[in-house]
Amino acid sequence: MFKKDNWDEILQALTANVFRTALTAFGVFWGIFILVILLAAANGLENGIRKGFDGFATNTMFMWSQTTSKAYKGLPKTRKYNFRNSDVAALKAALPDLLYVSPRNQLGDFNGSNNVVRGTKTSAFTIYGDYPELVKQQPMDIIKGRFVNQQDILEKRKVAVIGKGVISELYGKEEDAIGTYVKINGINFMVVGVYNFKQQGGNAEQEQKNIFIPFTTFQQAFNYGDKVGWMALTAKDEASITDLKPKILEIIKSLHSVNPADERAVGNFDLYDQFNKVRSLFSILKIIAYFVGTLVLISGVIGISNIMLIVVKERTREIGIRRALGATPAAIRGQILSESIFLTIISGMFGIAVATGVIAILNIVLDSMPPGSNTMFANPTVDLGVVFVALLILVGSGLLAGFIPAQTAINVKPIDALRTE
């Protein structure tokens, strides 16, 4: 392997017909190029989708009350009911694996009638009554001031946290919102914080136009009593909200005399289950990428094997002379395998280099896009481990491509090889 004469012979053999060698090498180049590009594309798509979940506590489900569809304990079907404050305490007591149980209420929306006034300006916004842990459950950055805290909840303070979209409609460009007052349905609230919704695209613009106030204040100020609109429930890291969901629904149905077999009475959305489905999809995409890339690579290896068979046939007389002069079968086999491995590795590494360049250019283009661009593709990369796996594949492919031609070469008897014209 380290003898100069051997390498001179390898280069001489491969450059004897440059066009044929280049076409042969292209098969391996294209196979490894496709493999790396497909894996990078799968990673880029996965990163883009994960970016869409950024800021959300993914081990979370949302739950709301709906109309019953089955009669139960003398109560009719099509009955309406509401969650209550006591439901929150019951869930926390029964399920210690729940990290957060956040009751929520909502008033109005950005498409409704004007419900917020500041000075001479008025507009329509979505008003939420929430607990402090909400900032840990959804993508929100507090860029000024603070969010609702526990003391606000206990004292039922009339404070509000507003979005950047609210500021753009109710405040001047240089005006500081902190400490000012906004009137919500005729009730004054002091602004204590400004938030920015982390995500871009989709309904991000509307999410900037929300106002958050303490949950207890919301219930008192707008005459909601102990009514709860819906809940956001997050499980601890060592638990799964999907596994806890049947027990959660069972408790809620029991508290509100809902038929246990009624599947429509409690609406829910399992974010963790959706996240796992997406994650499984990308695992399948990676398997497909490996499968397709490997098949293309195998076709290139078969091409190299066929060409090496032709090369061996052309060099039959040379092999016969070498055998007659004392060359061992191992030396002949080693020479053929060396040529095959060398050609495979060089063409494969070139494929990796070109694929890396394409990925780098794609990343530059994606990074240059404006922050608000709604793209489902982000940071397409390939792990270094994949490159090492590709190298192992190339070495194995080179051995495989050269083995049959090498075996053919050593099976030729010297006397027969010398007679070949």
C-alpha positions as a Markdown table, in Angstrom:
| # | Residue | x | y | z |
|---|---|---|---|---|
| 1 | Met | 0.0 | 0.0 | 0.0 |
| 2 | Phe | 2.8 | 2.4 | 0.8 |
| 3 | Lys | 5.1 | 1.5 | -2.2 |
| 4 | Lys | 5.5 | 4.2 | -4.8 |
| 5 | Asp | 5.6 | 1.6 | -7.6 |
| 6 | Asn | 2.2 | 0.3 | -6.6 |
| 7 | Trp | 0.7 | 3.8 | -6.8 |
| 8 | Asp | 2.3 | 4.4 | -10.1 |
| 9 | Glu | 0.8 | 1.3 | -11.5 |
| 10 | Ile | -2.7 | 2.2 | -10.0 |
| 11 | Leu | -2.6 | 5.7 | -11.6 |
| 12 | Gln | -1.3 | 4.3 | -14.9 |
| 13 | Ala | -4.1 | 1.8 | -15.0 |
| 14 | Leu | -6.8 | 4.4 | -14.2 |
| 15 | Thr | -5.5 | 7.0 | -16.6 |
| 16 | Ala | -5.0 | 4.6 | -19.6 |
| 17 | Asn | -8.6 | 5.4 | -20.6 |
| 18 | Val | -9.6 | 8.6 | -18.8 |
| 19 | Phe | -13.1 | 9.0 | -20.3 |
| 20 | Arg | -14.0 | 5.5 | -19.2 |
| 21 | Thr | -12.6 | 6.0 | -15.7 |
| 22 | Ala | -14.5 | 9.3 | -15.4 |
| 23 | Leu | -17.8 | 7.8 | -16.4 |
| 24 | Thr | -17.3 | 4.9 | -14.0 |
| 25 | Ala | -16.4 | 7.2 | -11.1 |
| 26 | Phe | -19.5 | 9.3 | -11.8 |
| 27 | Gly | -21.8 | 6.5 | -10.7 |
| 28 | Val | -20.2 | 6.5 | -7.2 |
| 29 | Phe | -20.0 | 10.3 | -7.1 |
| 30 | Trp | -23.7 | 10.6 | -7.9 |
| 31 | Gly | -24.7 | 8.0 | -5.4 |
| 32 | Ile | -22.9 | 9.5 | -2.5 |
| 33 | Phe | -24.0 | 13.0 | -3.6 |
| 34 | Ile | -27.7 | 12.0 | -3.6 |
| 35 | Leu | -27.3 | 10.3 | -0.2 |
| 36 | Val | -25.8 | 13.4 | 1.5 |
| 37 | Ile | -28.3 | 15.8 | -0.2 |
| 38 | Leu | -31.3 | 13.6 | 0.8 |
| 39 | Leu | -30.2 | 13.4 | 4.4 |
| 40 | Ala | -29.5 | 17.1 | 4.6 |
| 41 | Ala | -33.0 | 17.8 | 3.1 |
| 42 | Ala | -34.6 | 15.6 | 5.6 |
| 43 | Asn | -32.7 | 17.3 | 8.5 |
| 44 | Gly | -33.6 | 20.8 | 7.0 |
| 45 | Leu | -37.3 | 19.9 | 6.9 |
| 46 | Glu | -37.2 | 18.5 | 10.4 |
| 47 | Asn | -35.5 | 21.6 | 11.7 |
| 48 | Gly | -38.1 | 23.7 | 10.0 |
| 49 | Ile | -41.0 | 21.8 | 11.6 |
| 50 | Arg | -39.3 | 21.8 | 15.0 |
| 51 | Lys | -38.9 | 25.5 | 14.6 |
| 52 | Gly | -42.6 | 25.7 | 14.4 |
| 53 | Phe | -42.9 | 24.1 | 17.8 |
| 54 | Asp | -40.2 | 26.4 | 19.2 |
| 55 | Gly | -41.3 | 27.9 | 22.5 |
| 56 | Phe | -44.2 | 25.5 | 23.1 |
| 57 | Ala | -44.1 | 23.1 | 25.9 |
| 58 | Thr | -44.6 | 20.1 | 23.6 |
| 59 | Asn | -45.6 | 17.7 | 26.4 |
| 60 | Thr | -48.9 | 19.6 | 26.6 |
| 61 | Met | -52.6 | 19.1 | 25.8 |
| 62 | Phe | -55.4 | 21.6 | 25.6 |
| 63 | Met | -58.9 | 20.7 | 26.9 |
| 64 | Trp | -62.3 | 22.4 | 26.7 |
| 65 | Ser | -65.9 | 21.5 | 27.4 |
| 66 | Gln | -68.4 | 20.5 | 24.7 |
| 67 | Thr | -72.0 | 19.4 | 24.4 |
| 68 | Thr | -72.6 | 15.9 | 25.7 |
| 69 | Ser | -73.7 | 13.3 | 23.2 |
| 70 | Lys | -75.0 | 10.6 | 25.7 |
| 71 | Ala | -77.5 | 10.7 | 28.5 |
| 72 | Tyr | -76.2 | 9.8 | 32.0 |
| 73 | Lys | -77.6 | 9.6 | 35.5 |
| 74 | Gly | -80.9 | 11.0 | 34.4 |
| 75 | Leu | -79.3 | 14.0 | 32.7 |
| 76 | Pro | -80.2 | 14.4 | 29.0 |
| 77 | Lys | -77.8 | 14.3 | 26.1 |
| 78 | Thr | -76.9 | 17.5 | 24.2 |
| 79 | Arg | -76.3 | 19.1 | 27.7 |
| 80 | Lys | -73.9 | 22.0 | 28.0 |
| 81 | Tyr | -71.6 | 22.4 | 31.0 |
| 82 | Asn | -68.5 | 24.4 | 31.9 |
| 83 | Phe | -65.2 | 23.6 | 33.7 |
| 84 | Arg | -64.9 | 25.1 | 37.1 |
| 85 | Asn | -62.0 | 26.3 | 39.3 |
| 86 | Ser | -62.4 | 23.2 | 41.5 |
| 87 | Asp | -61.6 | 21.0 | 38.4 |
| 88 | Val | -58.1 | 22.5 | 38.4 |
| 89 | Ala | -57.4 | 21.6 | 42.0 |
| 90 | Ala | -58.9 | 18.1 | 41.5 |
| 91 | Leu | -56.6 | 17.4 | 38.6 |
| 92 | Lys | -53.5 | 18.6 | 40.4 |
| 93 | Ala | -54.4 | 16.5 | 43.5 |
| 94 | Ala | -55.1 | 13.3 | 41.5 |
| 95 | Leu | -52.2 | 13.5 | 39.0 |
| 96 | Pro | -48.8 | 14.5 | 40.5 |
| 97 | Asp | -47.2 | 14.0 | 37.1 |
| 98 | Leu | -48.8 | 17.1 | 35.9 |
| 99 | Leu | -46.4 | 20.0 | 35.9 |
| 100 | Tyr | -48.8 | 22.8 | 35.0 |
| 101 | Val | -52.6 | 22.9 | 35.0 |
| 102 | Ser | -53.4 | 26.4 | 33.6 |
| 103 | Pro | -57.1 | 27.4 | 33.5 |
| 104 | Arg | -57.8 | 30.0 | 30.8 |
| 105 | Asn | -60.6 | 32.4 | 29.8 |
| 106 | Gln | -61.1 | 34.5 | 26.7 |
| 107 | Leu | -63.0 | 37.6 | 25.9 |
| 108 | Gly | -63.5 | 39.0 | 22.4 |
| 109 | Asp | -61.1 | 38.7 | 19.5 |
| 110 | Phe | -59.2 | 40.9 | 17.0 |
| 111 | Asn | -62.0 | 40.5 | 14.4 |
| 112 | Gly | -64.8 | 41.4 | 16.8 |
| 113 | Ser | -66.1 | 44.7 | 18.0 |
| 114 | Asn | -63.8 | 47.3 | 19.6 |
| 115 | Asn | -63.3 | 46.4 | 23.3 |
| 116 | Val | -60.1 | 48.3 | 24.2 |
| 117 | Val | -59.8 | 52.1 | 24.5 |
| 118 | Arg | -56.8 | 54.3 | 25.3 |
| 119 | Gly | -57.3 | 58.0 | 25.0 |
| 120 | Thr | -58.9 | 58.7 | 21.7 |
| 121 | Lys | -57.8 | 55.4 | 20.1 |
| 122 | Thr | -59.9 | 52.2 | 20.2 |
| 123 | Ser | -59.5 | 48.8 | 18.7 |
| 124 | Ala | -60.5 | 45.1 | 19.0 |
| 125 | Phe | -58.2 | 42.7 | 20.7 |
| 126 | Thr | -58.4 | 39.2 | 22.3 |
| 127 | Ile | -58.3 | 39.4 | 26.1 |
| 128 | Tyr | -57.0 | 36.4 | 28.0 |
| 129 | Gly | -57.3 | 35.6 | 31.7 |
| 130 | Asp | -54.2 | 33.5 | 32.6 |
| 131 | Tyr | -51.9 | 32.2 | 35.3 |
| 132 | Pro | -48.1 | 33.0 | 35.4 |
| 133 | Glu | -47.0 | 29.6 | 34.1 |
| 134 | Leu | -48.5 | 30.4 | 30.6 |
| 135 | Val | -45.1 | 32.0 | 29.5 |
| 136 | Lys | -43.6 | 28.5 | 30.0 |
| 137 | Gln | -46.2 | 26.8 | 27.8 |
| 138 | Gln | -46.3 | 28.9 | 24.7 |
| 139 | Pro | -43.7 | 30.9 | 22.6 |
| 140 | Met | -43.7 | 34.4 | 24.3 |
| 141 | Asp | -40.8 | 36.8 | 25.1 |
| 142 | Ile | -41.4 | 39.5 | 27.7 |
| 143 | Ile | -39.4 | 42.4 | 26.1 |
| 144 | Lys | -40.4 | 45.1 | 28.6 |
| 145 | Gly | -41.7 | 44.9 | 32.2 |
| 146 | Arg | -43.0 | 41.5 | 33.4 |
| 147 | Phe | -45.8 | 39.0 | 32.9 |
| 148 | Val | -48.6 | 38.3 | 35.3 |
| 149 | Asn | -47.3 | 37.0 | 38.7 |
| 150 | Gln | -48.7 | 35.1 | 41.6 |
| 151 | Gln | -49.3 | 38.2 | 43.7 |
| 152 | Asp | -51.5 | 39.5 | 40.8 |
| 153 | Ile | -53.5 | 36.3 | 41.0 |
| 154 | Leu | -53.9 | 36.5 | 44.8 |
| 155 | Glu | -54.8 | 40.2 | 45.0 |
| 156 | Lys | -56.8 | 40.2 | 41.7 |
| 157 | Arg | -54.9 | 43.2 | 40.5 |
| 158 | Lys | -56.1 | 45.1 | 37.4 |
| 159 | Val | -52.8 | 44.7 | 35.4 |
| 160 | Ala | -52.3 | 43.8 | 31.8 |
| 161 | Val | -49.5 | 42.5 | 29.5 |
| 162 | Ile | -49.9 | 43.6 | 25.9 |
| 163 | Gly | -48.4 | 42.6 | 22.6 |
| 164 | Lys | -46.4 | 44.6 | 20.1 |
| 165 | Gly | -49.5 | 44.7 | 17.8 |
| 166 | Val | -51.5 | 46.4 | 20.6 |
| 167 | Ile | -48.8 | 49.0 | 21.0 |
| 168 | Ser | -48.7 | 49.7 | 17.2 |
| 169 | Glu | -52.4 | 50.5 | 17.3 |
| 170 | Leu | -52.8 | 52.3 | 20.6 |
| 171 | Tyr | -49.5 | 54.0 | 21.1 |
| 172 | Gly | -47.1 | 56.4 | 19.4 |
| 173 | Lys | -43.7 | 55.3 | 18.0 |
| 174 | Glu | -41.7 | 56.7 | 20.9 |
| 175 | Glu | -44.3 | 56.2 | 23.6 |
| 176 | Asp | -43.5 | 53.9 | 26.5 |
| 177 | Ala | -46.5 | 51.6 | 27.4 |
| 178 | Ile | -45.3 | 50.5 | 30.8 |
| 179 | Gly | -47.3 | 52.3 | 33.6 |
| 180 | Thr | -50.0 | 53.5 | 31.2 |
| 181 | Tyr | -53.6 | 52.5 | 31.4 |
| 182 | Val | -55.9 | 50.8 | 28.9 |
| 183 | Lys | -59.7 | 50.4 | 29.3 |
| 184 | Ile | -61.0 | 46.9 | 28.6 |
| 185 | Asn | -64.8 | 46.8 | 28.4 |
| 186 | Gly | -65.0 | 49.9 | 30.5 |
| 187 | Ile | -62.5 | 48.8 | 33.2 |
| 188 | Asn | -59.0 | 50.4 | 33.6 |
| 189 | Phe | -56.0 | 48.1 | 33.6 |
| 190 | Met | -52.4 | 49.2 | 34.1 |
| 191 | Val | -49.9 | 47.9 | 31.6 |
| 192 | Val | -47.0 | 46.1 | 33.4 |
| 193 | Gly | -45.4 | 44.3 | 30.5 |
| 194 | Val | -45.0 | 44.0 | 26.8 |
| 195 | Tyr | -44.5 | 40.7 | 25.0 |
| 196 | Asn | -43.3 | 39.5 | 21.6 |
| 197 | Phe | -44.7 | 36.3 | 20.1 |
| 198 | Lys | -41.6 | 34.2 | 19.2 |
| 199 | Gln | -42.9 | 32.5 | 16.1 |
| 200 | Gln | -43.0 | 34.0 | 12.6 |
| 201 | Gly | -45.5 | 33.5 | 9.8 |
| 202 | Gly | -48.9 | 31.8 | 10.1 |
| 203 | Asn | -51.1 | 33.7 | 12.6 |
| 204 | Ala | -48.1 | 35.4 | 14.3 |
| 205 | Glu | -49.4 | 38.8 | 13.4 |
| 206 | Gln | -52.7 | 38.2 | 15.2 |
| 207 | Glu | -50.9 | 36.7 | 18.2 |
| 208 | Gln | -49.1 | 40.0 | 18.7 |
| 209 | Lys | -52.6 | 41.6 | 19.3 |
| 210 | Asn | -53.5 | 39.8 | 22.6 |
| 211 | Ile | -53.8 | 41.2 | 26.1 |
| 212 | Phe | -53.2 | 39.1 | 29.1 |
| 213 | Ile | -54.6 | 39.8 | 32.5 |
| 214 | Pro | -54.6 | 37.8 | 35.8 |
| 215 | Phe | -57.1 | 34.9 | 35.6 |
| 216 | Thr | -58.8 | 35.7 | 38.9 |
| 217 | Thr | -59.1 | 39.4 | 37.9 |
| 218 | Phe | -60.7 | 38.3 | 34.6 |
| 219 | Gln | -63.3 | 36.1 | 36.4 |
| 220 | Gln | -64.2 | 39.0 | 38.8 |
| 221 | Ala | -64.1 | 41.9 | 36.4 |
| 222 | Phe | -66.2 | 40.2 | 33.7 |
| 223 | Asn | -68.6 | 38.3 | 35.9 |
| 224 | Tyr | -67.4 | 34.8 | 35.0 |
| 225 | Gly | -67.8 | 33.5 | 38.6 |
| 226 | Asp | -65.7 | 30.3 | 38.8 |
| 227 | Lys | -66.1 | 29.4 | 35.1 |
| 228 | Val | -63.1 | 28.1 | 33.2 |
| 229 | Gly | -63.1 | 28.4 | 29.4 |
| 230 | Trp | -60.4 | 25.8 | 28.8 |
| 231 | Met | -57.2 | 24.4 | 30.2 |
| 232 | Ala | -53.6 | 24.0 | 29.1 |
| 233 | Leu | -52.1 | 20.9 | 30.8 |
| 234 | Thr | -48.3 | 20.1 | 30.7 |
| 235 | Ala | -46.8 | 16.9 | 32.1 |
| 236 | Lys | -43.4 | 16.6 | 33.8 |
| 237 | Asp | -40.5 | 15.6 | 31.6 |
| 238 | Glu | -40.5 | 12.0 | 32.9 |
| 239 | Ala | -44.2 | 11.6 | 32.1 |
| 240 | Ser | -46.2 | 11.7 | 28.9 |
| 241 | Ile | -49.3 | 13.9 | 28.6 |
| 242 | Thr | -50.6 | 11.3 | 26.1 |
| 243 | Asp | -50.4 | 8.6 | 28.7 |
| 244 | Leu | -52.1 | 10.8 | 31.3 |
| 245 | Lys | -54.9 | 11.9 | 29.0 |
| 246 | Pro | -57.3 | 9.0 | 29.6 |
| 247 | Lys | -57.1 | 9.6 | 33.4 |
| 248 | Ile | -57.6 | 13.4 | 32.9 |
| 249 | Leu | -60.7 | 12.8 | 30.8 |
| 250 | Glu | -62.0 | 10.3 | 33.3 |
| 251 | Ile | -61.7 | 12.7 | 36.2 |
| 252 | Ile | -63.4 | 15.6 | 34.3 |
| 253 | Lys | -66.3 | 13.3 | 33.2 |
| 254 | Ser | -66.7 | 12.1 | 36.7 |
| 255 | Leu | -66.7 | 15.7 | 38.1 |
| 256 | His | -69.4 | 16.8 | 35.6 |
| 257 | Ser | -71.6 | 13.7 | 35.5 |
| 258 | Val | -70.7 | 12.9 | 31.9 |
| 259 | Asn | -71.1 | 9.4 | 30.5 |
| 260 | Pro | -67.7 | 7.7 | 30.6 |
| 261 | Ala | -68.3 | 6.4 | 27.0 |
| 262 | Asp | -69.1 | 9.9 | 25.7 |
| 263 | Glu | -66.2 | 10.7 | 23.4 |
| 264 | Arg | -67.6 | 14.1 | 22.3 |
| 265 | Ala | -68.3 | 15.8 | 25.7 |
| 266 | Val | -64.7 | 16.8 | 26.3 |
| 267 | Gly | -62.7 | 18.4 | 23.5 |
| 268 | Asn | -59.0 | 18.1 | 23.5 |
| 269 | Phe | -55.9 | 18.6 | 21.4 |
| 270 | Asp | -52.8 | 16.6 | 22.3 |
| 271 | Leu | -49.7 | 18.6 | 21.2 |
| 272 | Tyr | -47.3 | 15.9 | 22.4 |
| 273 | Asp | -49.0 | 13.2 | 20.2 |
| 274 | Gln | -48.8 | 15.5 | 17.2 |
| 275 | Phe | -45.2 | 16.3 | 17.9 |
| 276 | Asn | -44.4 | 12.6 | 18.1 |
| 277 | Lys | -46.2 | 11.9 | 14.8 |
| 278 | Val | -44.0 | 14.5 | 13.1 |
| 279 | Arg | -40.9 | 13.1 | 14.7 |
| 280 | Ser | -41.8 | 9.6 | 13.5 |
| 281 | Leu | -42.4 | 11.0 | 10.0 |
| 282 | Phe | -38.8 | 12.4 | 9.9 |
| 283 | Ser | -37.4 | 9.0 | 11.0 |
| 284 | Ile | -39.1 | 7.4 | 8.1 |
| 285 | Leu | -37.8 | 10.2 | 5.7 |
| 286 | Lys | -34.3 | 9.5 | 6.9 |
| 287 | Ile | -34.7 | 5.7 | 6.3 |
| 288 | Ile | -36.0 | 6.5 | 2.8 |
| 289 | Ala | -33.0 | 8.8 | 2.2 |
| 290 | Tyr | -30.6 | 6.1 | 3.2 |
| 291 | Phe | -32.4 | 3.5 | 1.1 |
| 292 | Val | -32.6 | 5.6 | -2.1 |
| 293 | Gly | -29.0 | 6.9 | -1.7 |
| 294 | Thr | -27.7 | 3.4 | -1.0 |
| 295 | Leu | -29.5 | 2.0 | -4.1 |
| 296 | Val | -28.0 | 4.8 | -6.3 |
| 297 | Leu | -24.6 | 4.1 | -4.7 |
| 298 | Ile | -24.9 | 0.4 | -5.4 |
| 299 | Ser | -25.6 | 1.0 | -9.0 |
| 300 | Gly | -22.4 | 3.0 | -9.2 |
| 301 | Val | -20.5 | 0.2 | -7.5 |
| 302 | Ile | -21.9 | -2.3 | -10.0 |
| 303 | Gly | -20.6 | 0.0 | -12.8 |
| 304 | Ile | -17.1 | 0.0 | -11.2 |
| 305 | Ser | -17.2 | -3.8 | -10.9 |
| 306 | Asn | -18.1 | -4.2 | -14.6 |
| 307 | Ile | -15.4 | -1.8 | -15.7 |
| 308 | Met | -12.8 | -3.6 | -13.5 |
| 309 | Leu | -13.8 | -6.9 | -15.2 |
| 310 | Ile | -13.1 | -5.3 | -18.6 |
| 311 | Val | -9.8 | -3.9 | -17.3 |
| 312 | Val | -8.8 | -7.4 | -16.0 |
| 313 | Lys | -9.6 | -8.9 | -19.4 |
| 314 | Glu | -7.5 | -6.3 | -21.2 |
| 315 | Arg | -4.6 | -7.0 | -18.8 |
| 316 | Thr | -4.8 | -10.8 | -19.0 |
| 317 | Arg | -1.4 | -11.1 | -20.8 |
| 318 | Glu | 0.2 | -8.7 | -18.3 |
| 319 | Ile | -1.2 | -10.7 | -15.4 |
| 320 | Gly | 0.1 | -13.9 | -17.0 |
| 321 | Ile | 3.6 | -12.4 | -17.2 |
| 322 | Arg | 3.5 | -11.3 | -13.6 |
| 323 | Arg | 2.4 | -14.7 | -12.5 |
| 324 | Ala | 5.2 | -16.4 | -14.6 |
| 325 | Leu | 7.7 | -14.1 | -12.9 |
| 326 | Gly | 6.6 | -15.2 | -9.5 |
| 327 | Ala | 3.8 | -12.8 | -8.5 |
| 328 | Thr | 1.5 | -14.5 | -5.9 |
| 329 | Pro | -2.3 | -14.6 | -6.2 |
| 330 | Ala | -2.5 | -12.3 | -3.1 |
| 331 | Ala | -0.3 | -9.7 | -4.9 |
| 332 | Ile | -2.5 | -9.8 | -8.0 |
| 333 | Arg | -5.7 | -9.6 | -5.9 |
| 334 | Gly | -4.3 | -6.8 | -3.9 |
| 335 | Gln | -3.4 | -4.8 | -7.0 |
| 336 | Ile | -6.9 | -5.1 | -8.4 |
| 337 | Leu | -8.6 | -4.3 | -5.1 |
| 338 | Ser | -6.3 | -1.3 | -4.6 |
| 339 | Glu | -7.4 | 0.2 | -8.0 |
| 340 | Ser | -11.0 | -0.4 | -7.2 |
| 341 | Ile | -10.9 | 1.1 | -3.7 |
| 342 | Phe | -8.9 | 4.1 | -4.9 |
| 343 | Leu | -11.3 | 4.9 | -7.7 |
| 344 | Thr | -14.3 | 4.4 | -5.4 |
| 345 | Ile | -13.0 | 6.6 | -2.5 |
| 346 | Ile | -11.8 | 9.4 | -4.7 |
| 347 | Ser | -15.1 | 9.7 | -6.6 |
| 348 | Gly | -17.0 | 9.3 | -3.4 |
| 349 | Met | -15.1 | 11.9 | -1.5 |
| 350 | Phe | -15.6 | 14.3 | -4.4 |
| 351 | Gly | -19.3 | 13.6 | -4.2 |
| 352 | Ile | -19.2 | 14.4 | -0.5 |
| 353 | Ala | -17.3 | 17.6 | -1.1 |
| 354 | Val | -19.7 | 18.8 | -3.8 |
| 355 | Ala | -22.7 | 18.0 | -1.7 |
| 356 | Thr | -21.2 | 19.9 | 1.2 |
| 357 | Gly | -20.7 | 22.9 | -1.0 |
| 358 | Val | -24.3 | 22.8 | -2.2 |
| 359 | Ile | -25.6 | 22.5 | 1.4 |
| 360 | Ala | -23.4 | 25.5 | 2.5 |
| 361 | Ile | -24.8 | 27.6 | -0.3 |
| 362 | Leu | -28.3 | 26.6 | 0.6 |
| 363 | Asn | -27.7 | 27.6 | 4.2 |
| 364 | Ile | -26.3 | 31.0 | 3.1 |
| 365 | Val | -29.5 | 31.6 | 1.1 |
| 366 | Leu | -31.7 | 30.6 | 4.0 |
| 367 | Asp | -29.8 | 32.8 | 6.5 |
| 368 | Ser | -30.1 | 35.8 | 4.1 |
| 369 | Met | -33.9 | 35.5 | 4.1 |
| 370 | Pro | -35.8 | 38.1 | 6.2 |
| 371 | Pro | -36.8 | 37.0 | 9.8 |
| 372 | Gly | -40.5 | 37.1 | 9.0 |
| 373 | Ser | -40.2 | 34.6 | 6.1 |
| 374 | Asn | -42.6 | 31.7 | 6.6 |
| 375 | Thr | -40.4 | 28.7 | 5.6 |
| 376 | Met | -40.7 | 25.1 | 6.6 |
| 377 | Phe | -37.0 | 24.5 | 5.8 |
| 378 | Ala | -34.2 | 25.5 | 8.2 |
| 379 | Asn | -30.5 | 24.7 | 8.6 |
| 380 | Pro | -30.1 | 21.6 | 6.3 |
| 381 | Thr | -27.0 | 19.9 | 7.6 |
| 382 | Val | -25.5 | 16.4 | 7.8 |
| 383 | Asp | -23.9 | 15.1 | 11.0 |
| 384 | Leu | -20.2 | 14.3 | 11.0 |
| 385 | Gly | -21.1 | 10.7 | 11.9 |
| 386 | Val | -22.9 | 10.4 | 8.5 |
| 387 | Val | -19.6 | 11.4 | 6.7 |
| 388 | Phe | -17.8 | 8.6 | 8.6 |
| 389 | Val | -20.5 | 6.1 | 7.7 |
| 390 | Ala | -20.2 | 7.3 | 4.1 |
| 391 | Leu | -16.5 | 6.6 | 4.2 |
| 392 | Leu | -17.1 | 3.1 | 5.5 |
| 393 | Ile | -19.7 | 2.5 | 2.8 |
| 394 | Leu | -17.1 | 3.7 | 0.2 |
| 395 | Val | -14.4 | 1.4 | 1.5 |
| 396 | Gly | -16.8 | -1.5 | 1.6 |
| 397 | Ser | -18.1 | -0.6 | -1.9 |
| 398 | Gly | -14.6 | -0.5 | -3.3 |
| 399 | Leu | -13.8 | -4.0 | -1.9 |
| 400 | Leu | -17.1 | -5.3 | -3.2 |
| 401 | Ala | -16.5 | -3.8 | -6.7 |
| 402 | Gly | -13.0 | -5.2 | -7.0 |
| 403 | Phe | -13.5 | -8.6 | -5.4 |
| 404 | Ile | -15.0 | -10.4 | -8.4 |
| 405 | Pro | -12.6 | -8.9 | -11.0 |
| 406 | Ala | -9.7 | -9.7 | -8.6 |
| 407 | Gln | -10.8 | -13.3 | -8.2 |
| 408 | Thr | -11.2 | -13.6 | -12.0 |
| 409 | Ala | -7.6 | -12.3 | -12.4 |
| 410 | Ile | -6.0 | -14.9 | -10.1 |
| 411 | Asn | -8.0 | -17.7 | -11.6 |
| 412 | Val | -6.2 | -17.2 | -15.0 |
| 413 | Lys | -3.4 | -19.7 | -15.4 |
| 414 | Pro | -0.1 | -18.1 | -16.4 |
| 415 | Ile | 0.3 | -20.3 | -19.6 |
| 416 | Asp | -3.2 | -19.4 | -20.7 |
| 417 | Ala | -2.7 | -15.8 | -20.0 |
| 418 | Leu | 0.5 | -15.7 | -22.1 |
| 419 | Arg | -1.3 | -17.2 | -25.0 |
| 420 | Thr | -4.0 | -14.5 | -25.0 |
| 421 | Glu | -3.8 | -12.1 | -27.9 |
